[in-house]
Amino acid sequence: MRLQIEPASPVPIYVQIEEQVRALIAAGQLRPGDQLPTIRQLAVDLGVNYNTVARAYLELERAGVITTQRGRGTFVAGVPDEVRRAQLREEKLRALLRAAIDEALRLGYHREEIVAAFQEEMGRG
């Protein structure tokens, strides 16, 4: 499982981890029953605090995306139904939009400019 974090992003790191795991599931790159890295291993791999990964896993478990089996590890939860798959797709889309908006705001664009540009681009499609 390959995850990348953006330390300079206004999106908290645990949310970045959460969103990427959800996106990998939505894309079919992580499937029900697949084992995730341990919290400790993922924290080392990403160079982040153990508690940051623990919080991401806790949020994913609360949402029913992953399950933890004491002594065995953490796994992608059972087969998501179509409603859940649609939710994961929508979450990914929102994450992409949020990242683009955050970047535009960091670059000094005003919300009105962003909305106008978005509407114009949507009109082209």
Phi and psi in radians as a Rosetta constraint file:
Dihedral C 1 N 2 CA 2 C 2 CIRCULARHARMONIC -1.847 0.35
Dihedral N 2 CA 2 C 2 N 3 CIRCULARHARMONIC 2.011 0.35
Dihedral C 2 N 3 CA 3 C 3 CIRCULARHARMONIC -2.112 0.35
Dihedral N 3 CA 3 C 3 N 4 CIRCULARHARMONIC 2.615 0.35
Dihedral C 3 N 4 CA 4 C 4 CIRCULARHARMONIC -2.301 0.35
Dihedral N 4 CA 4 C 4 N 5 CIRCULARHARMONIC 2.388 0.35
Dihedral C 4 N 5 CA 5 C 5 CIRCULARHARMONIC -1.973 0.35
Dihedral N 5 CA 5 C 5 N 6 CIRCULARHARMONIC 2.685 0.35
Dihedral C 5 N 6 CA 6 C 6 CIRCULARHARMONIC -2.000 0.35
Dihedral N 6 CA 6 C 6 N 7 CIRCULARHARMONIC 1.681 0.35
Dihedral C 6 N 7 CA 7 C 7 CIRCULARHARMONIC -1.032 0.35
Dihedral N 7 CA 7 C 7 N 8 CIRCULARHARMONIC -0.498 0.35
Dihedral C 7 N 8 CA 8 C 8 CIRCULARHARMONIC -1.445 0.35
Dihedral N 8 CA 8 C 8 N 9 CIRCULARHARMONIC -0.136 0.35
Dihedral C 8 N 9 CA 9 C 9 CIRCULARHARMONIC -1.205 0.35
Dihedral N 9 CA 9 C 9 N 10 CIRCULARHARMONIC 2.553 0.35
Dihedral C 9 N 10 CA 10 C 10 CIRCULARHARMONIC -1.279 0.35
Dihedral N 10 CA 10 C 10 N 11 CIRCULARHARMONIC -0.209 0.35
Dihedral C 10 N 11 CA 11 C 11 CIRCULARHARMONIC -1.358 0.35
Dihedral N 11 CA 11 C 11 N 12 CIRCULARHARMONIC 2.168 0.35
Dihedral C 11 N 12 CA 12 C 12 CIRCULARHARMONIC -0.962 0.35
Dihedral N 12 CA 12 C 12 N 13 CIRCULARHARMONIC 2.571 0.35
Dihedral C 12 N 13 CA 13 C 13 CIRCULARHARMONIC -1.052 0.35
Dihedral N 13 CA 13 C 13 N 14 CIRCULARHARMONIC -0.694 0.35
Dihedral C 13 N 14 CA 14 C 14 CIRCULARHARMONIC -1.106 0.35
Dihedral N 14 CA 14 C 14 N 15 CIRCULARHARMONIC -0.582 0.35
Dihedral C 14 N 15 CA 15 C 15 CIRCULARHARMONIC -1.234 0.35
Dihedral N 15 CA 15 C 15 N 16 CIRCULARHARMONIC -0.665 0.35
Dihedral C 15 N 16 CA 16 C 16 CIRCULARHARMONIC -1.055 0.35
Dihedral N 16 CA 16 C 16 N 17 CIRCULARHARMONIC -0.738 0.35
Dihedral C 16 N 17 CA 17 C 17 CIRCULARHARMONIC -1.107 0.35
Dihedral N 17 CA 17 C 17 N 18 CIRCULARHARMONIC -0.840 0.35
Dihedral C 17 N 18 CA 18 C 18 CIRCULARHARMONIC -0.969 0.35
Dihedral N 18 CA 18 C 18 N 19 CIRCULARHARMONIC -0.882 0.35
Dihedral C 18 N 19 CA 19 C 19 CIRCULARHARMONIC -1.091 0.35
Dihedral N 19 CA 19 C 19 N 20 CIRCULARHARMONIC -0.676 0.35
Dihedral C 19 N 20 CA 20 C 20 CIRCULARHARMONIC -1.228 0.35
Dihedral N 20 CA 20 C 20 N 21 CIRCULARHARMONIC -0.667 0.35
Dihedral C 20 N 21 CA 21 C 21 CIRCULARHARMONIC -1.110 0.35
Dihedral N 21 CA 21 C 21 N 22 CIRCULARHARMONIC -0.783 0.35
Dihedral C 21 N 22 CA 22 C 22 CIRCULARHARMONIC -1.048 0.35
Dihedral N 22 CA 22 C 22 N 23 CIRCULARHARMONIC -0.729 0.35
Dihedral C 22 N 23 CA 23 C 23 CIRCULARHARMONIC -1.143 0.35
Dihedral N 23 CA 23 C 23 N 24 CIRCULARHARMONIC -0.697 0.35
Dihedral C 23 N 24 CA 24 C 24 CIRCULARHARMONIC -1.122 0.35
Dihedral N 24 CA 24 C 24 N 25 CIRCULARHARMONIC -0.640 0.35
Dihedral C 24 N 25 CA 25 C 25 CIRCULARHARMONIC -1.206 0.35
Dihedral N 25 CA 25 C 25 N 26 CIRCULARHARMONIC -0.801 0.35
Dihedral C 25 N 26 CA 26 C 26 CIRCULARHARMONIC -1.059 0.35
Dihedral N 26 CA 26 C 26 N 27 CIRCULARHARMONIC -0.602 0.35
Dihedral C 26 N 27 CA 27 C 27 CIRCULARHARMONIC -1.444 0.35
Dihedral N 27 CA 27 C 27 N 28 CIRCULARHARMONIC -0.089 0.35
Dihedral C 27 N 28 CA 28 C 28 CIRCULARHARMONIC 1.429 0.35
Dihedral N 28 CA 28 C 28 N 29 CIRCULARHARMONIC 0.128 0.35
Dihedral C 28 N 29 CA 29 C 29 CIRCULARHARMONIC -1.386 0.35
Dihedral N 29 CA 29 C 29 N 30 CIRCULARHARMONIC -0.416 0.35
Dihedral C 29 N 30 CA 30 C 30 CIRCULARHARMONIC -2.038 0.35
Dihedral N 30 CA 30 C 30 N 31 CIRCULARHARMONIC 2.269 0.35
Dihedral C 30 N 31 CA 31 C 31 CIRCULARHARMONIC -2.039 0.35
Dihedral N 31 CA 31 C 31 N 32 CIRCULARHARMONIC 2.773 0.35
Dihedral C 31 N 32 CA 32 C 32 CIRCULARHARMONIC -0.904 0.35
Dihedral N 32 CA 32 C 32 N 33 CIRCULARHARMONIC 2.314 0.35
Dihedral C 32 N 33 CA 33 C 33 CIRCULARHARMONIC 1.640 0.35
Dihedral N 33 CA 33 C 33 N 34 CIRCULARHARMONIC -0.296 0.35
Dihedral C 33 N 34 CA 34 C 34 CIRCULARHARMONIC -1.117 0.35
Dihedral N 34 CA 34 C 34 N 35 CIRCULARHARMONIC 2.418 0.35
Dihedral C 34 N 35 CA 35 C 35 CIRCULARHARMONIC -1.532 0.35
Dihedral N 35 CA 35 C 35 N 36 CIRCULARHARMONIC 2.383 0.35
Dihedral C 35 N 36 CA 36 C 36 CIRCULARHARMONIC -1.605 0.35
Dihedral N 36 CA 36 C 36 N 37 CIRCULARHARMONIC 2.779 0.35
Dihedral C 36 N 37 CA 37 C 37 CIRCULARHARMONIC -1.072 0.35
Dihedral N 37 CA 37 C 37 N 38 CIRCULARHARMONIC 2.725 0.35
Dihedral C 37 N 38 CA 38 C 38 CIRCULARHARMONIC -1.124 0.35
Dihedral N 38 CA 38 C 38 N 39 CIRCULARHARMONIC 2.786 0.35
Dihedral C 38 N 39 CA 39 C 39 CIRCULARHARMONIC -0.999 0.35
Dihedral N 39 CA 39 C 39 N 40 CIRCULARHARMONIC -0.826 0.35
Dihedral C 39 N 40 CA 40 C 40 CIRCULARHARMONIC -1.040 0.35
Dihedral N 40 CA 40 C 40 N 41 CIRCULARHARMONIC -0.795 0.35
Dihedral C 40 N 41 CA 41 C 41 CIRCULARHARMONIC -1.140 0.35
Dihedral N 41 CA 41 C 41 N 42 CIRCULARHARMONIC -0.755 0.35
Dihedral C 41 N 42 CA 42 C 42 CIRCULARHARMONIC -1.154 0.35
Dihedral N 42 CA 42 C 42 N 43 CIRCULARHARMONIC -0.657 0.35
Dihedral C 42 N 43 CA 43 C 43 CIRCULARHARMONIC -1.072 0.35
Dihedral N 43 CA 43 C 43 N 44 CIRCULARHARMONIC -0.750 0.35
Dihedral C 43 N 44 CA 44 C 44 CIRCULARHARMONIC -1.138 0.35
Dihedral N 44 CA 44 C 44 N 45 CIRCULARHARMONIC -0.816 0.35
Dihedral C 44 N 45 CA 45 C 45 CIRCULARHARMONIC -1.017 0.35
Dihedral N 45 CA 45 C 45 N 46 CIRCULARHARMONIC -0.704 0.35
Dihedral C 45 N 46 CA 46 C 46 CIRCULARHARMONIC -1.562 0.35
Dihedral N 46 CA 46 C 46 N 47 CIRCULARHARMONIC -0.198 0.35
Dihedral C 46 N 47 CA 47 C 47 CIRCULARHARMONIC 1.212 0.35
Dihedral N 47 CA 47 C 47 N 48 CIRCULARHARMONIC 0.651 0.35
Dihedral C 47 N 48 CA 48 C 48 CIRCULARHARMONIC -2.143 0.35
Dihedral N 48 CA 48 C 48 N 49 CIRCULARHARMONIC 2.971 0.35
Dihedral C 48 N 49 CA 49 C 49 CIRCULARHARMONIC -1.164 0.35
Dihedral N 49 CA 49 C 49 N 50 CIRCULARHARMONIC 2.473 0.35
Dihedral C 49 N 50 CA 50 C 50 CIRCULARHARMONIC -0.905 0.35
Dihedral N 50 CA 50 C 50 N 51 CIRCULARHARMONIC -0.762 0.35
Dihedral C 50 N 51 CA 51 C 51 CIRCULARHARMONIC -1.143 0.35
Dihedral N 51 CA 51 C 51 N 52 CIRCULARHARMONIC -0.467 0.35
Dihedral C 51 N 52 CA 52 C 52 CIRCULARHARMONIC -1.143 0.35
Dihedral N 52 CA 52 C 52 N 53 CIRCULARHARMONIC -0.816 0.35
Dihedral C 52 N 53 CA 53 C 53 CIRCULARHARMONIC -1.191 0.35
Dihedral N 53 CA 53 C 53 N 54 CIRCULARHARMONIC -0.697 0.35
Dihedral C 53 N 54 CA 54 C 54 CIRCULARHARMONIC -1.025 0.35
Dihedral N 54 CA 54 C 54 N 55 CIRCULARHARMONIC -0.713 0.35
Dihedral C 54 N 55 CA 55 C 55 CIRCULARHARMONIC -1.153 0.35
Dihedral N 55 CA 55 C 55 N 56 CIRCULARHARMONIC -0.735 0.35
Dihedral C 55 N 56 CA 56 C 56 CIRCULARHARMONIC -1.053 0.35
Dihedral N 56 CA 56 C 56 N 57 CIRCULARHARMONIC -0.813 0.35
Dihedral C 56 N 57 CA 57 C 57 CIRCULARHARMONIC -1.113 0.35
Dihedral N 57 CA 57 C 57 N 58 CIRCULARHARMONIC -0.697 0.35
Dihedral C 57 N 58 CA 58 C 58 CIRCULARHARMONIC -1.069 0.35
Dihedral N 58 CA 58 C 58 N 59 CIRCULARHARMONIC -0.776 0.35
Dihedral C 58 N 59 CA 59 C 59 CIRCULARHARMONIC -1.127 0.35
Dihedral N 59 CA 59 C 59 N 60 CIRCULARHARMONIC -0.707 0.35
Dihedral C 59 N 60 CA 60 C 60 CIRCULARHARMONIC -1.153 0.35
Dihedral N 60 CA 60 C 60 N 61 CIRCULARHARMONIC -0.656 0.35
Dihedral C 60 N 61 CA 61 C 61 CIRCULARHARMONIC -1.202 0.35
Dihedral N 61 CA 61 C 61 N 62 CIRCULARHARMONIC -0.737 0.35
Dihedral C 61 N 62 CA 62 C 62 CIRCULARHARMONIC -1.019 0.35
Dihedral N 62 CA 62 C 62 N 63 CIRCULARHARMONIC -0.611 0.35
Dihedral C 62 N 63 CA 63 C 63 CIRCULARHARMONIC -1.432 0.35
Dihedral N 63 CA 63 C 63 N 64 CIRCULARHARMONIC -0.081 0.35
Dihedral C 63 N 64 CA 64 C 64 CIRCULARHARMONIC 1.402 0.35
Dihedral N 64 CA 64 C 64 N 65 CIRCULARHARMONIC 0.251 0.35
Dihedral C 64 N 65 CA 65 C 65 CIRCULARHARMONIC -1.411 0.35
Dihedral N 65 CA 65 C 65 N 66 CIRCULARHARMONIC -0.623 0.35
Dihedral C 65 N 66 CA 66 C 66 CIRCULARHARMONIC -2.261 0.35
Dihedral N 66 CA 66 C 66 N 67 CIRCULARHARMONIC 2.848 0.35
Dihedral C 66 N 67 CA 67 C 67 CIRCULARHARMONIC -2.293 0.35
Dihedral N 67 CA 67 C 67 N 68 CIRCULARHARMONIC 2.588 0.35
Dihedral C 67 N 68 CA 68 C 68 CIRCULARHARMONIC -2.019 0.35
Dihedral N 68 CA 68 C 68 N 69 CIRCULARHARMONIC 2.285 0.35
Dihedral C 68 N 69 CA 69 C 69 CIRCULARHARMONIC -2.011 0.35
Dihedral N 69 CA 69 C 69 N 70 CIRCULARHARMONIC 1.931 0.35
Dihedral C 69 N 70 CA 70 C 70 CIRCULARHARMONIC -0.877 0.35
Dihedral N 70 CA 70 C 70 N 71 CIRCULARHARMONIC 2.202 0.35
Dihedral C 70 N 71 CA 71 C 71 CIRCULARHARMONIC 1.456 0.35
Dihedral N 71 CA 71 C 71 N 72 CIRCULARHARMONIC -0.194 0.35
Dihedral C 71 N 72 CA 72 C 72 CIRCULARHARMONIC -1.953 0.35
Dihedral N 72 CA 72 C 72 N 73 CIRCULARHARMONIC -0.652 0.35
Dihedral C 72 N 73 CA 73 C 73 CIRCULARHARMONIC 2.312 0.35
Dihedral N 73 CA 73 C 73 N 74 CIRCULARHARMONIC -2.914 0.35
Dihedral C 73 N 74 CA 74 C 74 CIRCULARHARMONIC -2.017 0.35
Dihedral N 74 CA 74 C 74 N 75 CIRCULARHARMONIC 2.348 0.35
Dihedral C 74 N 75 CA 75 C 75 CIRCULARHARMONIC -2.315 0.35
Dihedral N 75 CA 75 C 75 N 76 CIRCULARHARMONIC 2.685 0.35
Dihedral C 75 N 76 CA 76 C 76 CIRCULARHARMONIC -1.156 0.35
Dihedral N 76 CA 76 C 76 N 77 CIRCULARHARMONIC 2.333 0.35
Dihedral C 76 N 77 CA 77 C 77 CIRCULARHARMONIC -1.144 0.35
Dihedral N 77 CA 77 C 77 N 78 CIRCULARHARMONIC 2.998 0.35
Dihedral C 77 N 78 CA 78 C 78 CIRCULARHARMONIC -0.882 0.35
Dihedral N 78 CA 78 C 78 N 79 CIRCULARHARMONIC 3.015 0.35
Dihedral C 78 N 79 CA 79 C 79 CIRCULARHARMONIC -0.953 0.35
Dihedral N 79 CA 79 C 79 N 80 CIRCULARHARMONIC 2.089 0.35
Dihedral C 79 N 80 CA 80 C 80 CIRCULARHARMONIC -1.277 0.35
Dihedral N 80 CA 80 C 80 N 81 CIRCULARHARMONIC 2.426 0.35
Dihedral C 80 N 81 CA 81 C 81 CIRCULARHARMONIC -1.346 0.35
Dihedral N 81 CA 81 C 81 N 82 CIRCULARHARMONIC 3.087 0.35
Dihedral C 81 N 82 CA 82 C 82 CIRCULARHARMONIC -1.072 0.35
Dihedral N 82 CA 82 C 82 N 83 CIRCULARHARMONIC -0.622 0.35
Dihedral C 82 N 83 CA 83 C 83 CIRCULARHARMONIC -1.114 0.35
Dihedral N 83 CA 83 C 83 N 84 CIRCULARHARMONIC -0.787 0.35
Dihedral C 83 N 84 CA 84 C 84 CIRCULARHARMONIC -1.135 0.35
Dihedral N 84 CA 84 C 84 N 85 CIRCULARHARMONIC -0.716 0.35
Dihedral C 84 N 85 CA 85 C 85 CIRCULARHARMONIC -1.071 0.35
Dihedral N 85 CA 85 C 85 N 86 CIRCULARHARMONIC -0.724 0.35
Dihedral C 85 N 86 CA 86 C 86 CIRCULARHARMONIC -1.118 0.35
Dihedral N 86 CA 86 C 86 N 87 CIRCULARHARMONIC -0.690 0.35
Dihedral C 86 N 87 CA 87 C 87 CIRCULARHARMONIC -1.084 0.35
Dihedral N 87 CA 87 C 87 N 88 CIRCULARHARMONIC -0.763 0.35
Dihedral C 87 N 88 CA 88 C 88 CIRCULARHARMONIC -1.103 0.35
Dihedral N 88 CA 88 C 88 N 89 CIRCULARHARMONIC -0.702 0.35
Dihedral C 88 N 89 CA 89 C 89 CIRCULARHARMONIC -1.096 0.35
Dihedral N 89 CA 89 C 89 N 90 CIRCULARHARMONIC -0.778 0.35
Dihedral C 89 N 90 CA 90 C 90 CIRCULARHARMONIC -1.114 0.35
Dihedral N 90 CA 90 C 90 N 91 CIRCULARHARMONIC -0.714 0.35
Dihedral C 90 N 91 CA 91 C 91 CIRCULARHARMONIC -1.070 0.35
Dihedral N 91 CA 91 C 91 N 92 CIRCULARHARMONIC -0.700 0.35
Dihedral C 91 N 92 CA 92 C 92 CIRCULARHARMONIC -1.130 0.35
Dihedral N 92 CA 92 C 92 N 93 CIRCULARHARMONIC -0.776 0.35
Dihedral C 92 N 93 CA 93 C 93 CIRCULARHARMONIC -1.062 0.35
Dihedral N 93 CA 93 C 93 N 94 CIRCULARHARMONIC -0.788 0.35
Dihedral C 93 N 94 CA 94 C 94 CIRCULARHARMONIC -1.090 0.35
Dihedral N 94 CA 94 C 94 N 95 CIRCULARHARMONIC -0.671 0.35
Dihedral C 94 N 95 CA 95 C 95 CIRCULARHARMONIC -1.118 0.35
Dihedral N 95 CA 95 C 95 N 96 CIRCULARHARMONIC -0.727 0.35
Dihedral C 95 N 96 CA 96 C 96 CIRCULARHARMONIC -1.097 0.35
Dihedral N 96 CA 96 C 96 N 97 CIRCULARHARMONIC -0.788 0.35
Dihedral C 96 N 97 CA 97 C 97 CIRCULARHARMONIC -1.134 0.35
Dihedral N 97 CA 97 C 97 N 98 CIRCULARHARMONIC -0.751 0.35
Dihedral C 97 N 98 CA 98 C 98 CIRCULARHARMONIC -1.057 0.35
Dihedral N 98 CA 98 C 98 N 99 CIRCULARHARMONIC -0.731 0.35
Dihedral C 98 N 99 CA 99 C 99 CIRCULARHARMONIC -1.106 0.35
Dihedral N 99 CA 99 C 99 N 100 CIRCULARHARMONIC -0.743 0.35
Dihedral C 99 N 100 CA 100 C 100 CIRCULARHARMONIC -1.144 0.35
Dihedral N 100 CA 100 C 100 N 101 CIRCULARHARMONIC -0.742 0.35
Dihedral C 100 N 101 CA 101 C 101 CIRCULARHARMONIC -1.136 0.35
Dihedral N 101 CA 101 C 101 N 102 CIRCULARHARMONIC -0.776 0.35
Dihedral C 101 N 102 CA 102 C 102 CIRCULARHARMONIC -1.032 0.35
Dihedral N 102 CA 102 C 102 N 103 CIRCULARHARMONIC -0.729 0.35
Dihedral C 102 N 103 CA 103 C 103 CIRCULARHARMONIC -1.131 0.35
Dihedral N 103 CA 103 C 103 N 104 CIRCULARHARMONIC -0.773 0.35
Dihedral C 103 N 104 CA 104 C 104 CIRCULARHARMONIC -1.088 0.35
Dihedral N 104 CA 104 C 104 N 105 CIRCULARHARMONIC -0.728 0.35
Dihedral C 104 N 105 CA 105 C 105 CIRCULARHARMONIC -1.121 0.35
Dihedral N 105 CA 105 C 105 N 106 CIRCULARHARMONIC -0.700 0.35
Dihedral C 105 N 106 CA 106 C 106 CIRCULARHARMONIC -1.086 0.35
Dihedral N 106 CA 106 C 106 N 107 CIRCULARHARMONIC -0.562 0.35
Dihedral C 106 N 107 CA 107 C 107 CIRCULARHARMONIC -1.424 0.35
Dihedral N 107 CA 107 C 107 N 108 CIRCULARHARMONIC -0.034 0.35
Dihedral C 107 N 108 CA 108 C 108 CIRCULARHARMONIC 1.728 0.35
Dihedral N 108 CA 108 C 108 N 109 CIRCULARHARMONIC 0.095 0.35
Dihedral C 108 N 109 CA 109 C 109 CIRCULARHARMONIC -1.293 0.35
Dihedral N 109 CA 109 C 109 N 110 CIRCULARHARMONIC 2.589 0.35
Dihedral C 109 N 110 CA 110 C 110 CIRCULARHARMONIC -1.559 0.35
Dihedral N 110 CA 110 C 110 N 111 CIRCULARHARMONIC 2.720 0.35
Dihedral C 110 N 111 CA 111 C 111 CIRCULARHARMONIC -0.960 0.35
Dihedral N 111 CA 111 C 111 N 112 CIRCULARHARMONIC -0.702 0.35
Dihedral C 111 N 112 CA 112 C 112 CIRCULARHARMONIC -1.088 0.35
Dihedral N 112 CA 112 C 112 N 113 CIRCULARHARMONIC -0.687 0.35
Dihedral C 112 N 113 CA 113 C 113 CIRCULARHARMONIC -1.134 0.35
Dihedral N 113 CA 113 C 113 N 114 CIRCULARHARMONIC -0.705 0.35
Dihedral C 113 N 114 CA 114 C 114 CIRCULARHARMONIC -1.130 0.35
Dihedral N 114 CA 114 C 114 N 115 CIRCULARHARMONIC -0.795 0.35
Dihedral C 114 N 115 CA 115 C 115 CIRCULARHARMONIC -1.077 0.35
Dihedral N 115 CA 115 C 115 N 116 CIRCULARHARMONIC -0.785 0.35
Dihedral C 115 N 116 CA 116 C 116 CIRCULARHARMONIC -1.086 0.35
Dihedral N 116 CA 116 C 116 N 117 CIRCULARHARMONIC -0.768 0.35
Dihedral C 116 N 117 CA 117 C 117 CIRCULARHARMONIC -1.134 0.35
Dihedral N 117 CA 117 C 117 N 118 CIRCULARHARMONIC -0.718 0.35
Dihedral C 117 N 118 CA 118 C 118 CIRCULARHARMONIC -1.066 0.35
Dihedral N 118 CA 118 C 118 N 119 CIRCULARHARMONIC -0.829 0.35
Dihedral C 118 N 119 CA 119 C 119 CIRCULARHARMONIC -1.084 0.35
Dihedral N 119 CA 119 C 119 N 120 CIRCULARHARMONIC -0.695 0.35
Dihedral C 119 N 120 CA 120 C 120 CIRCULARHARMONIC -1.126 0.35
Dihedral N 120 CA 120 C 120 N 121 CIRCULARHARMONIC -0.779 0.35
Dihedral C 120 N 121 CA 121 C 121 CIRCULARHARMONIC -1.127 0.35
Dihedral N 121 CA 121 C 121 N 122 CIRCULARHARMONIC -0.685 0.35
Dihedral C 121 N 122 CA 122 C 122 CIRCULARHARMONIC -1.134 0.35
Dihedral N 122 CA 122 C 122 N 123 CIRCULARHARMONIC -0.573 0.35
Dihedral C 122 N 123 CA 123 C 123 CIRCULARHARMONIC -1.191 0.35
Dihedral N 123 CA 123 C 123 N 124 CIRCULARHARMONIC -0.399 0.35
Dihedral C 123 N 124 CA 124 C 124 CIRCULARHARMONIC -1.317 0.35
Dihedral N 124 CA 124 C 124 N 125 CIRCULARHARMONIC -0.454 0.35
